[in-house]
């Protein structure tokens, strides 16, 4: 009986270790530090900007999106080739951001009147809204939505 328990314990531990290794091999996203810089890069590279509004220290659905969407190789490959990425964090503990980053984030949040988290907002290089998805939806629905936004952007 103890042998069976030990076997399942080792199996469980090894699955955790293998899962961690596969997450470490996923490339990191290239988040642009400021709104102005993201718009400049969007103009230069002719790509839409994905502005991701989140609450890093309080938003549970944000953590799910980061793990199940942004943490996938499929998304990181798409983002590298098709998107400019800007993360706008609005934490409850405002001290986790620099005063400059907090000011920039609050300005962008106010500009686009974001009230729900998470929010994925797509804009062009002029800051004009292309499309938005607010609140949490099932992760598998984000990817087709993002691809449709990229398609709309290229058609315009």
Beta strands, then each sheet from edge to edge (+ up, - down):
strand 1: 31-32
strand 2: 48-54
strand 3: 83-89
strand 4: 119-123
strand 5: 129-134
sheet 1: 1+ 3+ 2+ 4- 5+
end
